[in-house]
Amino acid sequence: MYNSYTLWYVGGMSIPVTARLDESVVEALDRAVDAGIAPTRGAVVARAVSEWLDRHGEDAIVESYRRRYADSDSAHDELLEKVAAFSVAACLADAER
């Protein structure tokens, strides 16, 4: 009775990752494995990480940047202009040596 955890877990190669979990969480995982609800502790953790990444994956990161930089920040823009001008000046000065 390994449900969706088994189908996902059997997929292929994996890389071991070490994580610290509260003792109560590990005990709950062990009970789930003993009851046949999940094949292994690792399968449950891997599935949880996969589901988290589905919710907070690349699209969520892109959307976060869009929201953060949707409105112009004049102080930020001015700082970028100064840094760019300094970088160009520094490159020109270095090229003249």
Phi and psi restraints in degrees (range 20) as a CNS / XPLOR table:
assign (resid 1 and name C) (resid 2 and name N)
       (resid 2 and name CA) (resid 2 and name C) 1.0 -96.1 20.0 2
assign (resid 2 and name N) (resid 2 and name CA)
       (resid 2 and name C) (resid 3 and name N) 1.0 5.6 20.0 2
assign (resid 2 and name C) (resid 3 and name N)
       (resid 3 and name CA) (resid 3 and name C) 1.0 32.6 20.0 2
assign (resid 3 and name N) (resid 3 and name CA)
       (resid 3 and name C) (resid 4 and name N) 1.0 -146.2 20.0 2
assign (resid 3 and name C) (resid 4 and name N)
       (resid 4 and name CA) (resid 4 and name C) 1.0 -67.4 20.0 2
assign (resid 4 and name N) (resid 4 and name CA)
       (resid 4 and name C) (resid 5 and name N) 1.0 -24.3 20.0 2
assign (resid 4 and name C) (resid 5 and name N)
       (resid 5 and name CA) (resid 5 and name C) 1.0 -60.6 20.0 2
assign (resid 5 and name N) (resid 5 and name CA)
       (resid 5 and name C) (resid 6 and name N) 1.0 -43.2 20.0 2
assign (resid 5 and name C) (resid 6 and name N)
       (resid 6 and name CA) (resid 6 and name C) 1.0 -64.7 20.0 2
assign (resid 6 and name N) (resid 6 and name CA)
       (resid 6 and name C) (resid 7 and name N) 1.0 -45.4 20.0 2
assign (resid 6 and name C) (resid 7 and name N)
       (resid 7 and name CA) (resid 7 and name C) 1.0 -60.2 20.0 2
assign (resid 7 and name N) (resid 7 and name CA)
       (resid 7 and name C) (resid 8 and name N) 1.0 -38.9 20.0 2
assign (resid 7 and name C) (resid 8 and name N)
       (resid 8 and name CA) (resid 8 and name C) 1.0 -75.1 20.0 2
assign (resid 8 and name N) (resid 8 and name CA)
       (resid 8 and name C) (resid 9 and name N) 1.0 -41.3 20.0 2
assign (resid 8 and name C) (resid 9 and name N)
       (resid 9 and name CA) (resid 9 and name C) 1.0 -69.8 20.0 2
assign (resid 9 and name N) (resid 9 and name CA)
       (resid 9 and name C) (resid 10 and name N) 1.0 -33.6 20.0 2
assign (resid 9 and name C) (resid 10 and name N)
       (resid 10 and name CA) (resid 10 and name C) 1.0 -73.1 20.0 2
assign (resid 10 and name N) (resid 10 and name CA)
       (resid 10 and name C) (resid 11 and name N) 1.0 -3.8 20.0 2
assign (resid 10 and name C) (resid 11 and name N)
       (resid 11 and name CA) (resid 11 and name C) 1.0 -54.5 20.0 2
assign (resid 11 and name N) (resid 11 and name CA)
       (resid 11 and name C) (resid 12 and name N) 1.0 -42.6 20.0 2
assign (resid 11 and name C) (resid 12 and name N)
       (resid 12 and name CA) (resid 12 and name C) 1.0 171.1 20.0 2
assign (resid 12 and name N) (resid 12 and name CA)
       (resid 12 and name C) (resid 13 and name N) 1.0 -152.8 20.0 2
assign (resid 12 and name C) (resid 13 and name N)
       (resid 13 and name CA) (resid 13 and name C) 1.0 -63.8 20.0 2
assign (resid 13 and name N) (resid 13 and name CA)
       (resid 13 and name C) (resid 14 and name N) 1.0 154.1 20.0 2
assign (resid 13 and name C) (resid 14 and name N)
       (resid 14 and name CA) (resid 14 and name C) 1.0 -145.6 20.0 2
assign (resid 14 and name N) (resid 14 and name CA)
       (resid 14 and name C) (resid 15 and name N) 1.0 164.1 20.0 2
assign (resid 14 and name C) (resid 15 and name N)
       (resid 15 and name CA) (resid 15 and name C) 1.0 -115.1 20.0 2
assign (resid 15 and name N) (resid 15 and name CA)
       (resid 15 and name C) (resid 16 and name N) 1.0 128.9 20.0 2
assign (resid 15 and name C) (resid 16 and name N)
       (resid 16 and name CA) (resid 16 and name C) 1.0 -67.9 20.0 2
assign (resid 16 and name N) (resid 16 and name CA)
       (resid 16 and name C) (resid 17 and name N) 1.0 138.8 20.0 2
assign (resid 16 and name C) (resid 17 and name N)
       (resid 17 and name CA) (resid 17 and name C) 1.0 -131.7 20.0 2
assign (resid 17 and name N) (resid 17 and name CA)
       (resid 17 and name C) (resid 18 and name N) 1.0 132.7 20.0 2
assign (resid 17 and name C) (resid 18 and name N)
       (resid 18 and name CA) (resid 18 and name C) 1.0 -94.0 20.0 2
assign (resid 18 and name N) (resid 18 and name CA)
       (resid 18 and name C) (resid 19 and name N) 1.0 134.4 20.0 2
assign (resid 18 and name C) (resid 19 and name N)
       (resid 19 and name CA) (resid 19 and name C) 1.0 -141.5 20.0 2
assign (resid 19 and name N) (resid 19 and name CA)
       (resid 19 and name C) (resid 20 and name N) 1.0 146.2 20.0 2
assign (resid 19 and name C) (resid 20 and name N)
       (resid 20 and name CA) (resid 20 and name C) 1.0 -99.6 20.0 2
assign (resid 20 and name N) (resid 20 and name CA)
       (resid 20 and name C) (resid 21 and name N) 1.0 128.6 20.0 2
assign (resid 20 and name C) (resid 21 and name N)
       (resid 21 and name CA) (resid 21 and name C) 1.0 -124.1 20.0 2
assign (resid 21 and name N) (resid 21 and name CA)
       (resid 21 and name C) (resid 22 and name N) 1.0 149.8 20.0 2
assign (resid 21 and name C) (resid 22 and name N)
       (resid 22 and name CA) (resid 22 and name C) 1.0 -59.0 20.0 2
assign (resid 22 and name N) (resid 22 and name CA)
       (resid 22 and name C) (resid 23 and name N) 1.0 149.4 20.0 2
assign (resid 22 and name C) (resid 23 and name N)
       (resid 23 and name CA) (resid 23 and name C) 1.0 -56.9 20.0 2
assign (resid 23 and name N) (resid 23 and name CA)
       (resid 23 and name C) (resid 24 and name N) 1.0 -39.6 20.0 2
assign (resid 23 and name C) (resid 24 and name N)
       (resid 24 and name CA) (resid 24 and name C) 1.0 -64.5 20.0 2
assign (resid 24 and name N) (resid 24 and name CA)
       (resid 24 and name C) (resid 25 and name N) 1.0 -34.2 20.0 2
assign (resid 24 and name C) (resid 25 and name N)
       (resid 25 and name CA) (resid 25 and name C) 1.0 -68.2 20.0 2
assign (resid 25 and name N) (resid 25 and name CA)
       (resid 25 and name C) (resid 26 and name N) 1.0 -44.4 20.0 2
assign (resid 25 and name C) (resid 26 and name N)
       (resid 26 and name CA) (resid 26 and name C) 1.0 -63.2 20.0 2
assign (resid 26 and name N) (resid 26 and name CA)
       (resid 26 and name C) (resid 27 and name N) 1.0 -40.5 20.0 2
assign (resid 26 and name C) (resid 27 and name N)
       (resid 27 and name CA) (resid 27 and name C) 1.0 -62.3 20.0 2
assign (resid 27 and name N) (resid 27 and name CA)
       (resid 27 and name C) (resid 28 and name N) 1.0 -40.7 20.0 2
assign (resid 27 and name C) (resid 28 and name N)
       (resid 28 and name CA) (resid 28 and name C) 1.0 -65.2 20.0 2
assign (resid 28 and name N) (resid 28 and name CA)
       (resid 28 and name C) (resid 29 and name N) 1.0 -40.6 20.0 2
assign (resid 28 and name C) (resid 29 and name N)
       (resid 29 and name CA) (resid 29 and name C) 1.0 -61.2 20.0 2
assign (resid 29 and name N) (resid 29 and name CA)
       (resid 29 and name C) (resid 30 and name N) 1.0 -44.5 20.0 2
assign (resid 29 and name C) (resid 30 and name N)
       (resid 30 and name CA) (resid 30 and name C) 1.0 -62.0 20.0 2
assign (resid 30 and name N) (resid 30 and name CA)
       (resid 30 and name C) (resid 31 and name N) 1.0 -38.9 20.0 2
assign (resid 30 and name C) (resid 31 and name N)
       (resid 31 and name CA) (resid 31 and name C) 1.0 -64.6 20.0 2
assign (resid 31 and name N) (resid 31 and name CA)
       (resid 31 and name C) (resid 32 and name N) 1.0 -39.5 20.0 2
assign (resid 31 and name C) (resid 32 and name N)
       (resid 32 and name CA) (resid 32 and name C) 1.0 -64.5 20.0 2
assign (resid 32 and name N) (resid 32 and name CA)
       (resid 32 and name C) (resid 33 and name N) 1.0 -41.2 20.0 2
assign (resid 32 and name C) (resid 33 and name N)
       (resid 33 and name CA) (resid 33 and name C) 1.0 -65.9 20.0 2
assign (resid 33 and name N) (resid 33 and name CA)
       (resid 33 and name C) (resid 34 and name N) 1.0 -46.3 20.0 2
assign (resid 33 and name C) (resid 34 and name N)
       (resid 34 and name CA) (resid 34 and name C) 1.0 -60.7 20.0 2
assign (resid 34 and name N) (resid 34 and name CA)
       (resid 34 and name C) (resid 35 and name N) 1.0 -33.4 20.0 2
assign (resid 34 and name C) (resid 35 and name N)
       (resid 35 and name CA) (resid 35 and name C) 1.0 -81.9 20.0 2
assign (resid 35 and name N) (resid 35 and name CA)
       (resid 35 and name C) (resid 36 and name N) 1.0 -5.7 20.0 2
assign (resid 35 and name C) (resid 36 and name N)
       (resid 36 and name CA) (resid 36 and name C) 1.0 82.8 20.0 2
assign (resid 36 and name N) (resid 36 and name CA)
       (resid 36 and name C) (resid 37 and name N) 1.0 11.2 20.0 2
assign (resid 36 and name C) (resid 37 and name N)
       (resid 37 and name CA) (resid 37 and name C) 1.0 -75.2 20.0 2
assign (resid 37 and name N) (resid 37 and name CA)
       (resid 37 and name C) (resid 38 and name N) 1.0 -32.9 20.0 2
assign (resid 37 and name C) (resid 38 and name N)
       (resid 38 and name CA) (resid 38 and name C) 1.0 -137.1 20.0 2
assign (resid 38 and name N) (resid 38 and name CA)
       (resid 38 and name C) (resid 39 and name N) 1.0 149.5 20.0 2
assign (resid 38 and name C) (resid 39 and name N)
       (resid 39 and name CA) (resid 39 and name C) 1.0 -72.4 20.0 2
assign (resid 39 and name N) (resid 39 and name CA)
       (resid 39 and name C) (resid 40 and name N) 1.0 -39.7 20.0 2
assign (resid 39 and name C) (resid 40 and name N)
       (resid 40 and name CA) (resid 40 and name C) 1.0 -152.0 20.0 2
assign (resid 40 and name N) (resid 40 and name CA)
       (resid 40 and name C) (resid 41 and name N) 1.0 163.6 20.0 2
assign (resid 40 and name C) (resid 41 and name N)
       (resid 41 and name CA) (resid 41 and name C) 1.0 -57.8 20.0 2
assign (resid 41 and name N) (resid 41 and name CA)
       (resid 41 and name C) (resid 42 and name N) 1.0 -47.2 20.0 2
assign (resid 41 and name C) (resid 42 and name N)
       (resid 42 and name CA) (resid 42 and name C) 1.0 -58.6 20.0 2
assign (resid 42 and name N) (resid 42 and name CA)
       (resid 42 and name C) (resid 43 and name N) 1.0 -37.0 20.0 2
assign (resid 42 and name C) (resid 43 and name N)
       (resid 43 and name CA) (resid 43 and name C) 1.0 -63.2 20.0 2
assign (resid 43 and name N) (resid 43 and name CA)
       (resid 43 and name C) (resid 44 and name N) 1.0 -39.7 20.0 2
assign (resid 43 and name C) (resid 44 and name N)
       (resid 44 and name CA) (resid 44 and name C) 1.0 -68.2 20.0 2
assign (resid 44 and name N) (resid 44 and name CA)
       (resid 44 and name C) (resid 45 and name N) 1.0 -45.4 20.0 2
assign (resid 44 and name C) (resid 45 and name N)
       (resid 45 and name CA) (resid 45 and name C) 1.0 -63.3 20.0 2
assign (resid 45 and name N) (resid 45 and name CA)
       (resid 45 and name C) (resid 46 and name N) 1.0 -43.4 20.0 2
assign (resid 45 and name C) (resid 46 and name N)
       (resid 46 and name CA) (resid 46 and name C) 1.0 -61.8 20.0 2
assign (resid 46 and name N) (resid 46 and name CA)
       (resid 46 and name C) (resid 47 and name N) 1.0 -41.3 20.0 2
assign (resid 46 and name C) (resid 47 and name N)
       (resid 47 and name CA) (resid 47 and name C) 1.0 -65.2 20.0 2
assign (resid 47 and name N) (resid 47 and name CA)
       (resid 47 and name C) (resid 48 and name N) 1.0 -41.0 20.0 2
assign (resid 47 and name C) (resid 48 and name N)
       (resid 48 and name CA) (resid 48 and name C) 1.0 -62.5 20.0 2
assign (resid 48 and name N) (resid 48 and name CA)
       (resid 48 and name C) (resid 49 and name N) 1.0 -42.5 20.0 2
assign (resid 48 and name C) (resid 49 and name N)
       (resid 49 and name CA) (resid 49 and name C) 1.0 -65.0 20.0 2
assign (resid 49 and name N) (resid 49 and name CA)
       (resid 49 and name C) (resid 50 and name N) 1.0 -43.5 20.0 2
assign (resid 49 and name C) (resid 50 and name N)
       (resid 50 and name CA) (resid 50 and name C) 1.0 -59.2 20.0 2
assign (resid 50 and name N) (resid 50 and name CA)
       (resid 50 and name C) (resid 51 and name N) 1.0 -45.1 20.0 2
assign (resid 50 and name C) (resid 51 and name N)
       (resid 51 and name CA) (resid 51 and name C) 1.0 -66.0 20.0 2
assign (resid 51 and name N) (resid 51 and name CA)
       (resid 51 and name C) (resid 52 and name N) 1.0 -38.2 20.0 2
assign (resid 51 and name C) (resid 52 and name N)
       (resid 52 and name CA) (resid 52 and name C) 1.0 -63.3 20.0 2
assign (resid 52 and name N) (resid 52 and name CA)
       (resid 52 and name C) (resid 53 and name N) 1.0 -44.2 20.0 2
assign (resid 52 and name C) (resid 53 and name N)
       (resid 53 and name CA) (resid 53 and name C) 1.0 -64.4 20.0 2
assign (resid 53 and name N) (resid 53 and name CA)
       (resid 53 and name C) (resid 54 and name N) 1.0 -34.8 20.0 2
assign (resid 53 and name C) (resid 54 and name N)
       (resid 54 and name CA) (resid 54 and name C) 1.0 -60.6 20.0 2
assign (resid 54 and name N) (resid 54 and name CA)
       (resid 54 and name C) (resid 55 and name N) 1.0 -38.9 20.0 2
assign (resid 54 and name C) (resid 55 and name N)
       (resid 55 and name CA) (resid 55 and name C) 1.0 -80.4 20.0 2
assign (resid 55 and name N) (resid 55 and name CA)
       (resid 55 and name C) (resid 56 and name N) 1.0 -29.4 20.0 2
assign (resid 55 and name C) (resid 56 and name N)
       (resid 56 and name CA) (resid 56 and name C) 1.0 -124.4 20.0 2
assign (resid 56 and name N) (resid 56 and name CA)
       (resid 56 and name C) (resid 57 and name N) 1.0 34.0 20.0 2
assign (resid 56 and name C) (resid 57 and name N)
       (resid 57 and name CA) (resid 57 and name C) 1.0 -81.1 20.0 2
assign (resid 57 and name N) (resid 57 and name CA)
       (resid 57 and name C) (resid 58 and name N) 1.0 -159.1 20.0 2
assign (resid 57 and name C) (resid 58 and name N)
       (resid 58 and name CA) (resid 58 and name C) 1.0 -55.3 20.0 2
assign (resid 58 and name N) (resid 58 and name CA)
       (resid 58 and name C) (resid 59 and name N) 1.0 -42.8 20.0 2
assign (resid 58 and name C) (resid 59 and name N)
       (resid 59 and name CA) (resid 59 and name C) 1.0 -61.8 20.0 2
assign (resid 59 and name N) (resid 59 and name CA)
       (resid 59 and name C) (resid 60 and name N) 1.0 -39.5 20.0 2
assign (resid 59 and name C) (resid 60 and name N)
       (resid 60 and name CA) (resid 60 and name C) 1.0 -67.3 20.0 2
assign (resid 60 and name N) (resid 60 and name CA)
       (resid 60 and name C) (resid 61 and name N) 1.0 -37.2 20.0 2
assign (resid 60 and name C) (resid 61 and name N)
       (resid 61 and name CA) (resid 61 and name C) 1.0 -65.8 20.0 2
assign (resid 61 and name N) (resid 61 and name CA)
       (resid 61 and name C) (resid 62 and name N) 1.0 -46.0 20.0 2
assign (resid 61 and name C) (resid 62 and name N)
       (resid 62 and name CA) (resid 62 and name C) 1.0 -59.7 20.0 2
assign (resid 62 and name N) (resid 62 and name CA)
       (resid 62 and name C) (resid 63 and name N) 1.0 -45.2 20.0 2
assign (resid 62 and name C) (resid 63 and name N)
       (resid 63 and name CA) (resid 63 and name C) 1.0 -63.1 20.0 2
assign (resid 63 and name N) (resid 63 and name CA)
       (resid 63 and name C) (resid 64 and name N) 1.0 -36.7 20.0 2
assign (resid 63 and name C) (resid 64 and name N)
       (resid 64 and name CA) (resid 64 and name C) 1.0 -62.5 20.0 2
assign (resid 64 and name N) (resid 64 and name CA)
       (resid 64 and name C) (resid 65 and name N) 1.0 -44.3 20.0 2
assign (resid 64 and name C) (resid 65 and name N)
       (resid 65 and name CA) (resid 65 and name C) 1.0 -63.4 20.0 2
assign (resid 65 and name N) (resid 65 and name CA)
       (resid 65 and name C) (resid 66 and name N) 1.0 -41.8 20.0 2
assign (resid 65 and name C) (resid 66 and name N)
       (resid 66 and name CA) (resid 66 and name C) 1.0 -59.6 20.0 2
assign (resid 66 and name N) (resid 66 and name CA)
       (resid 66 and name C) (resid 67 and name N) 1.0 -45.1 20.0 2
assign (resid 66 and name C) (resid 67 and name N)
       (resid 67 and name CA) (resid 67 and name C) 1.0 -64.6 20.0 2
assign (resid 67 and name N) (resid 67 and name CA)
       (resid 67 and name C) (resid 68 and name N) 1.0 -41.4 20.0 2
assign (resid 67 and name C) (resid 68 and name N)
       (resid 68 and name CA) (resid 68 and name C) 1.0 -66.9 20.0 2
assign (resid 68 and name N) (resid 68 and name CA)
       (resid 68 and name C) (resid 69 and name N) 1.0 -38.0 20.0 2
assign (resid 68 and name C) (resid 69 and name N)
       (resid 69 and name CA) (resid 69 and name C) 1.0 -108.7 20.0 2
assign (resid 69 and name N) (resid 69 and name CA)
       (resid 69 and name C) (resid 70 and name N) 1.0 17.6 20.0 2
assign (resid 69 and name C) (resid 70 and name N)
       (resid 70 and name CA) (resid 70 and name C) 1.0 -66.6 20.0 2
assign (resid 70 and name N) (resid 70 and name CA)
       (resid 70 and name C) (resid 71 and name N) 1.0 -39.7 20.0 2
assign (resid 70 and name C) (resid 71 and name N)
       (resid 71 and name CA) (resid 71 and name C) 1.0 -98.7 20.0 2
assign (resid 71 and name N) (resid 71 and name CA)
       (resid 71 and name C) (resid 72 and name N) 1.0 136.0 20.0 2
assign (resid 71 and name C) (resid 72 and name N)
       (resid 72 and name CA) (resid 72 and name C) 1.0 -69.0 20.0 2
assign (resid 72 and name N) (resid 72 and name CA)
       (resid 72 and name C) (resid 73 and name N) 1.0 141.7 20.0 2
assign (resid 72 and name C) (resid 73 and name N)
       (resid 73 and name CA) (resid 73 and name C) 1.0 -116.3 20.0 2
assign (resid 73 and name N) (resid 73 and name CA)
       (resid 73 and name C) (resid 74 and name N) 1.0 107.0 20.0 2
assign (resid 73 and name C) (resid 74 and name N)
       (resid 74 and name CA) (resid 74 and name C) 1.0 -61.2 20.0 2
assign (resid 74 and name N) (resid 74 and name CA)
       (resid 74 and name C) (resid 75 and name N) 1.0 -38.0 20.0 2
assign (resid 74 and name C) (resid 75 and name N)
       (resid 75 and name CA) (resid 75 and name C) 1.0 -65.1 20.0 2
assign (resid 75 and name N) (resid 75 and name CA)
       (resid 75 and name C) (resid 76 and name N) 1.0 -41.4 20.0 2
assign (resid 75 and name C) (resid 76 and name N)
       (resid 76 and name CA) (resid 76 and name C) 1.0 -65.6 20.0 2
assign (resid 76 and name N) (resid 76 and name CA)
       (resid 76 and name C) (resid 77 and name N) 1.0 -44.3 20.0 2
assign (resid 76 and name C) (resid 77 and name N)
       (resid 77 and name CA) (resid 77 and name C) 1.0 -62.2 20.0 2
assign (resid 77 and name N) (resid 77 and name CA)
       (resid 77 and name C) (resid 78 and name N) 1.0 -40.5 20.0 2
assign (resid 77 and name C) (resid 78 and name N)
       (resid 78 and name CA) (resid 78 and name C) 1.0 -64.7 20.0 2
assign (resid 78 and name N) (resid 78 and name CA)
       (resid 78 and name C) (resid 79 and name N) 1.0 -42.1 20.0 2
assign (resid 78 and name C) (resid 79 and name N)
       (resid 79 and name CA) (resid 79 and name C) 1.0 -62.2 20.0 2
assign (resid 79 and name N) (resid 79 and name CA)
       (resid 79 and name C) (resid 80 and name N) 1.0 -43.1 20.0 2
assign (resid 79 and name C) (resid 80 and name N)
       (resid 80 and name CA) (resid 80 and name C) 1.0 -61.4 20.0 2
assign (resid 80 and name N) (resid 80 and name CA)
       (resid 80 and name C) (resid 81 and name N) 1.0 -40.8 20.0 2
assign (resid 80 and name C) (resid 81 and name N)
       (resid 81 and name CA) (resid 81 and name C) 1.0 -62.4 20.0 2
assign (resid 81 and name N) (resid 81 and name CA)
       (resid 81 and name C) (resid 82 and name N) 1.0 -41.6 20.0 2
assign (resid 81 and name C) (resid 82 and name N)
       (resid 82 and name CA) (resid 82 and name C) 1.0 -65.4 20.0 2
assign (resid 82 and name N) (resid 82 and name CA)
       (resid 82 and name C) (resid 83 and name N) 1.0 -43.2 20.0 2
assign (resid 82 and name C) (resid 83 and name N)
       (resid 83 and name CA) (resid 83 and name C) 1.0 -63.6 20.0 2
assign (resid 83 and name N) (resid 83 and name CA)
       (resid 83 and name C) (resid 84 and name N) 1.0 -43.8 20.0 2
assign (resid 83 and name C) (resid 84 and name N)
       (resid 84 and name CA) (resid 84 and name C) 1.0 -62.9 20.0 2
assign (resid 84 and name N) (resid 84 and name CA)
       (resid 84 and name C) (resid 85 and name N) 1.0 -43.0 20.0 2
assign (resid 84 and name C) (resid 85 and name N)
       (resid 85 and name CA) (resid 85 and name C) 1.0 -64.3 20.0 2
assign (resid 85 and name N) (resid 85 and name CA)
       (resid 85 and name C) (resid 86 and name N) 1.0 -42.1 20.0 2
assign (resid 85 and name C) (resid 86 and name N)
       (resid 86 and name CA) (resid 86 and name C) 1.0 -63.1 20.0 2
assign (resid 86 and name N) (resid 86 and name CA)
       (resid 86 and name C) (resid 87 and name N) 1.0 -42.8 20.0 2
assign (resid 86 and name C) (resid 87 and name N)
       (resid 87 and name CA) (resid 87 and name C) 1.0 -62.6 20.0 2
assign (resid 87 and name N) (resid 87 and name CA)
       (resid 87 and name C) (resid 88 and name N) 1.0 -42.7 20.0 2
assign (resid 87 and name C) (resid 88 and name N)
       (resid 88 and name CA) (resid 88 and name C) 1.0 -64.6 20.0 2
assign (resid 88 and name N) (resid 88 and name CA)
       (resid 88 and name C) (resid 89 and name N) 1.0 -45.4 20.0 2
assign (resid 88 and name C) (resid 89 and name N)
       (resid 89 and name CA) (resid 89 and name C) 1.0 -61.3 20.0 2
assign (resid 89 and name N) (resid 89 and name CA)
       (resid 89 and name C) (resid 90 and name N) 1.0 -42.8 20.0 2
assign (resid 89 and name C) (resid 90 and name N)
       (resid 90 and name CA) (resid 90 and name C) 1.0 -64.1 20.0 2
assign (resid 90 and name N) (resid 90 and name CA)
       (resid 90 and name C) (resid 91 and name N) 1.0 -40.8 20.0 2
assign (resid 90 and name C) (resid 91 and name N)
       (resid 91 and name CA) (resid 91 and name C) 1.0 -64.6 20.0 2
assign (resid 91 and name N) (resid 91 and name CA)
       (resid 91 and name C) (resid 92 and name N) 1.0 -42.3 20.0 2
assign (resid 91 and name C) (resid 92 and name N)
       (resid 92 and name CA) (resid 92 and name C) 1.0 -65.1 20.0 2
assign (resid 92 and name N) (resid 92 and name CA)
       (resid 92 and name C) (resid 93 and name N) 1.0 -42.9 20.0 2
assign (resid 92 and name C) (resid 93 and name N)
       (resid 93 and name CA) (resid 93 and name C) 1.0 -63.9 20.0 2
assign (resid 93 and name N) (resid 93 and name CA)
       (resid 93 and name C) (resid 94 and name N) 1.0 -39.9 20.0 2
assign (resid 93 and name C) (resid 94 and name N)
       (resid 94 and name CA) (resid 94 and name C) 1.0 -66.6 20.0 2
assign (resid 94 and name N) (resid 94 and name CA)
       (resid 94 and name C) (resid 95 and name N) 1.0 -36.2 20.0 2
assign (resid 94 and name C) (resid 95 and name N)
       (resid 95 and name CA) (resid 95 and name C) 1.0 -69.6 20.0 2
assign (resid 95 and name N) (resid 95 and name CA)
       (resid 95 and name C) (resid 96 and name N) 1.0 -26.6 20.0 2
assign (resid 95 and name C) (resid 96 and name N)
       (resid 96 and name CA) (resid 96 and name C) 1.0 -79.5 20.0 2
assign (resid 96 and name N) (resid 96 and name CA)
       (resid 96 and name C) (resid 97 and name N) 1.0 -14.3 20.0 2
